Amino acid sequence: MDPLEDVLSLLDATGHVSAAMSAGGRWAVRFPPPAGLKFNAVRRGSCWLEVDDVPDPVHLAEGDCYLLTRPVAFTLASDLNVPAEPAHPLFAAAVDGVARAGDGDEVFLIGGAFSFTGRARALLLDSLPPVLHVPAGTPEAATVRWAVGEIDAELGRRPTGATLVAEHLAMVMLIRILRVHLAHDPDRSSGWLAGLADPTVAAALRAMHARPAHPWTVAELARVAAVSRSTLAARFKDRVGKGPLEYLTEWRIELAADQIRRGGETVATIARAVGYGSESAFSVAFKRTTGLSPRAYRSHLTRAG
């Protein structure tokens, strides 16, 4: 199995395309902190992106896109010295799905967001830098530009099923952006995502994700990765921040928690499915990882629902 696919599937990631924005002249728009991942793509013109707690603003050229991974406010502007107006009134007054800022239409952006389950921050978002910028000139950005163009066309023409198609295209865009990041800036990631950029660690990750219930040992994983046991242990700890078996335990618990959320299986059945020989051993591991026993976790979900 592909670890990136596994994690995105577990998070129930969904892409949402919001209104576009047209702007011109001197303008600046202040956006509130996004709940999940926020993206924008510049279809025409150029502007600046300034994100709270990120020291350097990013200049966005035509064809660029970016992904915001933290719940912090940000500003888009022609000039960062222009006083910013709040985004909400502009988007509330959008006409035909397009909000307008400033005076003119030299700049056109398409924006959206990705929503996840509650585990997203620990599993994905915390491992990413606050801003992922994909310049239009990079070869890897071709598919991102294609997806943005298709989203623009779907929302412009509004054929049958346009919103659903645009949301699926947004997911394609997310995966491509993550690939570009892993290929060009792996040192700015942490956790399992950083491990995917290391061929040795990635081989062990893929093996564990393909057979999470298998009784893996470090020696067996090292053979899969074609390195010594000590080399795998050291590289895994350096890239992922924990040992291979510690990661395996946490991934098994994530799979088990997902099964509990979906309902229908007993704790004993779930324990066996994720590689535990006894319900008691599974319960100890589950509580150590989540802070709740499997039954308490299920009860908490029932009360919350």
C-alpha positions, 0 to 999 in steps of 0.5 A, spaced: 500 500 500 502 507 498 502 510 505 500 517 502 494 514 500 493 510 506 493 516 510 489 521 506 483 515 506 484 515 513 483 522 514 477 522 509 480 528 506 475 532 501 476 538 497 471 544 497 472 549 491 470 556 494 468 562 490 473 565 486 476 572 487 478 578 482 482 584 484 485 590 481 489 596 482 491 597 489 488 592 494 489 587 500 484 582 503 485 579 510 482 572 511 481 568 517 484 562 519 482 556 515 479 550 518 483 545 514 488 546 508 487 552 504 489 553 497 489 558 492 491 558 485 493 565 481 490 564 474 491 571 472 496 577 474 500 577 480 500 578 488 503 577 494 501 572 500 503 574 507 501 569 512 501 570 520 507 567 524 511 566 517 517 571 516 517 572 509 511 574 504 511 570 498 510 573 491 505 569 487 505 569 479 500 567 474 500 560 474 502 559 481 499 556 487 500 555 494 497 551 500 496 553 507 497 548 513 496 552 519 490 555 522 492 562 522 490 568 518 493 571 512 493 576 507 493 577 499 494 583 496 497 587 490 501 591 495 502 589 503 502 596 505 495 597 503 490 597 509 487 590 508 479 589 508 476 583 511 474 577 506 467 575 509 463 581 506 467 581 499 465 573 498 458 574 501 457 579 496 460 575 490 456 575 483 456 568 479 461 565 484 466 571 484 468 576 489 471 582 487 477 587 491 480 593 489 478 597 482 479 592 476 480 585 474 488 584 473 488 579 478 484 572 478 484 567 483 481 560 485 481 558 492 478 552 496 480 548 502 480 541 504 477 538 510 479 532 514 477 528 520 479 530 527 486 526 526 488 530 521 493 535 524 497 529 528 497 525 522 498 530 516 498 537 517 503 537 523 508 534 518 508 540 513 511 547 513 506 552 514 506 554 506 507 550 500 508 554 494 508 551 487 511 556 482 508 555 475 515 554 472 517 548 475 515 542 471 512 538 476 507 544 477 504 542 470 498 537 473 497 542 478 496 547 473 491 542 469 487 541 475 486 548 476 484 550 469 479 544 469 476 547 476 476 554 473 472 551 466 467 546 471 465 552 475 465 557 469 461 553 465 457 549 470 455 543 466 452 537 470 456 535 476 460 541 476 461 541 483 463 534 484 468 534 479 471 540 481 472 537 488 475 531 485 480 535 481 482 539 488 484 532 491 488 531 485 491 538 486 493 536 493 496 530 492 500 533 486 502 539 491 504 534 496 509 530 491 512 536 489 514 538 496 516 531 498 521 531 491 524 538 492 523 540 500 523 534 504 527 537 509 521 541 511 517 535 513 517 531 519 514 524 521 512 519 516 511 524 510 519 526 511 520 518 511 517 517 504 522 522 501 528 517 504 528 511 499 530 506 505 525 509 510 520 509 504 521 501 503 519 500 510 513 504 511 510 501 504 511 494 507 508 496 514 502 499 510 501 493 506 501 488 511 500 492 518 497 486 522 504 482 520 508 481 526 514 485 523 521 486 526 526 491 525 531 485 522 525 483 517 524 490 515 531 492 514 531 486 509 525 489 505 529 495 505 536 492 503 540 495 509 542 493 516 538 493 522 542 498 525 542 503 519 534 502 518 533 504 525 538 510 525 535 512 518 528 511 521 529 515 527 532 520 524 527 521 518 520 519 522 522 521 529 521 514 532 523 507 531 519 503 526 516 498 531 513 504 535 511 507 528 507 501 526 504 500 533 501 508 532 499 506 525 495 500 527 492 504 533 490 509 527 487 503 523 483 500 529 480 507 531 478 508 524 474 501 525 471 503 531 469 510 528 465 506 523 462 501 528 460 494 527 466 490 529 467 488 536 473 490 540 476 483 539 475 482 532 478 489 531 484 487 535 486 481 531 485 485 524 490 490 526 495 484 529 494 483 536 493 476 539 489 478 545 484 484 546 488 485 553 494 487 549 490 491 544 487 495 549 493 497 553 496 499 546 490 503 544 490 507 551 497 508 551 496 511 544 489 515 545 489 516 552 482 512 552 481 504 552 477 502 546 470 501 549 471 508 552 473 511 545 467 508 542 463 511 548 466 518 547 464 517 540 457 515 541 456 521 546 459 526 541 455 524 536 
